[in-house]
Amino acid sequence: MEKGWLYISVRMAEYWSIKSDALQDLAMCALLHDNALTQYISEELQNHSDVYIKNNLSEEKKHLHCIYGEKNISKLPFKTDVSNAILYHHEHADGTGPFQKTWREIPLFARIIHLADMIDIIGNSKDFNGQRWNFICQYLSKNKDRLFDSECVNAFRHAFTKESFMCLSDDSFLKQIYGGLFQEKNKFLTGKHVKTLQTFLQILLIINLLLPAGIL
């Protein structure tokens, strides 16, 4: 599931009929949601060993990459308001996240990216198989209104079936999207999804010009 969170975010957006400029902005935010993680770790390495960082990466420190990331994207040419989409993408629905914001205080894009990111982590498990889908469904039910708000859980269930989700297990999935090679090969994707995801090549060109070196 290379960059699976990206595709999951775009598919979830259908639930709210997010389209056009807003959909492309969501895709860019999803692509860049952890853009400052490498930057944060690099700065910490100047003062501590990598072992120290891994053992002491508390919630208080984790939220710094959200602050850096929000600042990094502030000058990108978004066409809609994406304020705090990166800043709050680790917040939990019940207010137990790094900034202690409840779901009603969190922008929709941040809520979408949060769920998509967590599902992608589960999907990247080495034993990814048919049982993984059942685990994901149970995980979402258990954490509904705790980690994730009900709307986002419903959006994910609306967007995916077991079969359509399992097609993401191929690591070459997004490489095929970028290359435009899969249009007739993957029956679960529609033309509008292809068109949206193929805009990422243009987005990446803009990002490479405007973000600090080494972010991607």
C-alpha positions as CSV (number, residue, x, y, z in Angstrom):
1,M,0.0,0.0,0.0
2,E,2.6,2.6,-1.1
3,K,1.0,5.9,-0.2
4,G,-2.3,4.2,0.4
5,W,-3.4,7.0,2.7
6,L,-3.5,9.2,-0.4
7,Y,-6.0,7.1,-2.3
8,I,-8.0,6.3,0.8
9,S,-8.4,10.1,1.5
10,V,-9.5,10.8,-2.1
11,R,-12.1,8.0,-2.0
12,M,-13.5,9.0,1.3
13,A,-14.0,12.5,0.0
14,E,-16.8,11.2,-2.2
15,Y,-19.0,10.8,0.9
16,W,-19.1,14.7,1.2
17,S,-19.2,15.2,-2.5
18,I,-15.8,17.0,-2.3
19,K,-14.8,17.7,-5.9
20,S,-12.7,19.8,-8.2
21,D,-10.3,22.3,-6.5
22,A,-11.2,21.1,-3.0
23,L,-10.5,17.5,-3.9
24,Q,-7.1,18.4,-5.4
25,D,-6.3,20.4,-2.3
26,L,-7.2,17.4,-0.1
27,A,-5.0,15.2,-2.2
28,M,-2.1,17.6,-1.8
29,C,-2.6,17.8,2.0
30,A,-2.8,14.0,2.2
31,L,0.4,13.6,0.1
32,L,2.2,16.1,2.4
33,H,0.7,15.3,5.8
34,D,4.0,14.1,7.3
35,N,6.2,16.4,5.2
36,A,8.1,17.7,8.2
37,L,8.7,14.3,10.0
38,T,12.1,13.8,8.4
39,Q,12.9,17.5,9.1
40,Y,12.0,17.1,12.8
41,I,14.0,13.9,13.2
42,S,17.0,15.4,11.4
43,E,17.0,18.4,13.8
44,E,16.7,16.1,16.8
45,L,19.6,14.0,15.6
46,Q,21.9,17.1,16.0
47,N,21.4,16.8,19.7
48,H,20.5,13.1,20.4
49,S,21.2,9.6,18.9
50,D,18.6,7.9,16.8
51,V,18.1,5.3,19.7
52,Y,17.3,8.1,22.1
53,I,14.8,9.7,19.7
54,K,12.9,6.4,19.2
55,N,12.7,5.8,22.9
56,N,11.7,9.3,23.8
57,L,9.3,10.3,21.0
58,S,6.5,11.4,23.3
59,E,3.1,12.8,22.2
60,E,4.4,16.3,23.2
61,K,7.4,15.9,20.8
62,K,5.4,14.2,18.0
63,H,3.1,17.2,17.6
64,L,6.1,19.4,16.6
65,H,6.2,17.8,13.1
66,C,2.6,18.9,12.7
67,I,3.6,22.5,13.5
68,Y,6.5,22.4,11.1
69,G,4.4,20.7,8.4
70,E,1.7,23.3,8.6
71,K,4.3,26.0,8.3
72,N,5.9,24.3,5.3
73,I,2.7,24.2,3.2
74,S,1.6,27.7,4.1
75,K,3.0,29.1,0.9
76,L,1.8,26.4,-1.5
77,P,-0.8,27.6,-4.0
78,F,-4.0,26.0,-2.6
79,K,-7.2,27.1,-4.2
80,T,-9.3,26.4,-1.1
81,D,-8.9,27.0,2.7
82,V,-6.8,24.1,4.1
83,S,-5.9,25.8,7.4
84,N,-4.9,23.4,10.1
85,A,-5.3,20.3,7.9
86,I,-1.7,19.4,8.6
87,L,-1.5,20.8,12.1
88,Y,-4.4,18.7,13.4
89,H,-4.0,15.5,11.4
90,H,-3.0,13.5,14.6
91,E,-6.0,14.7,16.6
92,H,-8.5,12.2,18.0
93,A,-12.2,12.6,17.9
94,D,-12.6,12.6,21.7
95,G,-10.0,15.3,22.2
96,T,-7.1,13.1,23.4
97,G,-4.7,14.0,20.6
98,P,-1.6,16.2,20.8
99,F,-3.5,19.5,20.7
100,Q,-6.6,18.1,22.6
101,K,-9.0,19.2,20.0
102,T,-12.3,17.3,19.7
103,W,-13.6,16.3,16.2
104,R,-15.9,19.4,16.0
105,E,-12.9,21.6,16.3
106,I,-10.8,19.7,13.7
107,P,-11.1,20.6,9.9
108,L,-12.6,17.9,7.8
109,F,-9.4,17.4,5.8
110,A,-7.4,16.7,8.9
111,R,-10.0,14.2,10.1
112,I,-10.0,12.4,6.7
113,I,-6.2,12.2,6.6
114,H,-6.0,11.0,10.2
115,L,-8.3,8.0,9.5
116,A,-6.7,7.2,6.2
117,D,-3.2,7.3,7.7
118,M,-4.1,4.9,10.4
119,I,-5.8,2.5,8.0
120,D,-2.8,2.6,5.8
121,I,-0.5,1.6,8.7
122,I,-2.7,-1.4,9.4
123,G,-2.8,-2.2,5.7
124,N,1.0,-2.2,5.5
125,S,1.2,-5.1,7.9
126,K,3.4,-7.9,6.5
127,D,0.6,-10.4,6.9
128,F,-1.8,-8.3,4.8
129,N,-4.6,-10.7,3.7
130,G,-8.3,-11.1,3.6
131,Q,-8.5,-11.2,7.4
132,R,-6.9,-7.8,7.5
133,W,-10.2,-6.3,6.2
134,N,-12.1,-7.8,9.1
135,F,-9.6,-6.5,11.5
136,I,-9.9,-3.0,10.0
137,C,-13.7,-3.1,10.3
138,Q,-13.5,-4.1,14.0
139,Y,-10.8,-1.5,14.6
140,L,-13.0,1.3,13.2
141,S,-16.1,0.1,15.2
142,K,-14.1,-0.1,18.4
143,N,-12.6,3.4,17.9
144,K,-15.6,5.2,16.5
145,D,-16.2,8.4,18.4
146,R,-12.9,7.8,20.2
147,L,-10.1,8.1,17.7
148,F,-12.3,8.8,14.6
149,D,-15.6,10.6,14.3
150,S,-18.7,8.8,13.0
151,E,-18.8,10.7,9.8
152,C,-15.3,9.6,8.8
153,V,-15.9,6.0,9.7
154,N,-19.1,6.1,7.6
155,A,-17.2,7.7,4.8
156,F,-14.6,4.9,4.7
157,R,-17.2,2.2,4.8
158,H,-19.1,4.0,2.0
159,A,-16.0,4.2,-0.1
160,F,-14.6,0.7,0.3
161,T,-15.7,-2.9,0.2
162,K,-13.4,-5.8,1.1
163,E,-12.6,-6.4,-2.6
164,S,-11.9,-2.8,-3.5
165,F,-9.7,-2.4,-0.4
166,M,-7.7,-5.5,-1.1
167,C,-6.7,-4.2,-4.5
168,L,-4.5,-1.7,-2.7
169,S,-2.2,-4.4,-1.3
170,D,-0.1,-4.3,-4.5
171,D,2.9,-2.0,-3.9
172,S,2.9,-1.0,-7.5
173,F,-0.6,0.5,-7.2
174,L,0.3,4.2,-7.2
175,K,3.1,3.8,-9.6
176,Q,0.6,2.5,-12.0
177,I,-1.6,5.5,-11.2
178,Y,1.2,8.0,-11.8
179,G,2.0,6.3,-15.1
180,G,-1.6,6.1,-16.3
181,L,-1.1,2.4,-17.1
182,F,-3.9,0.8,-15.2
183,Q,-7.0,2.3,-16.6
184,E,-8.3,-0.9,-18.1
185,K,-6.7,-3.2,-15.5
186,N,-8.3,-2.2,-12.3
187,K,-12.1,-2.5,-12.4
188,F,-12.5,-0.8,-9.0
189,L,-11.3,2.6,-10.2
190,T,-13.5,4.9,-12.2
191,G,-12.4,7.6,-14.6
192,K,-12.8,10.4,-12.2
193,H,-10.5,8.8,-9.7
194,V,-7.9,8.3,-12.4
195,K,-8.1,11.9,-13.5
196,T,-7.8,13.2,-9.9
197,L,-4.8,11.1,-9.0
198,Q,-3.0,11.8,-12.2
199,T,-2.9,15.5,-11.2
200,F,-0.4,14.5,-8.6
201,L,2.5,14.7,-11.1
202,Q,1.7,18.4,-11.6
203,I,1.3,18.9,-7.9
204,L,4.7,17.3,-7.2
205,L,6.4,19.7,-9.6
206,I,4.9,22.6,-7.7
207,I,5.8,21.1,-4.3
208,N,9.4,20.5,-5.4
209,L,9.8,24.1,-6.3
210,L,8.3,25.6,-3.1
211,L,9.1,23.3,-0.2
212,P,12.4,23.3,1.6
213,A,15.0,20.9,0.1
214,G,14.8,17.4,1.5
215,I,11.2,17.4,2.7
216,L,10.0,14.8,0.2
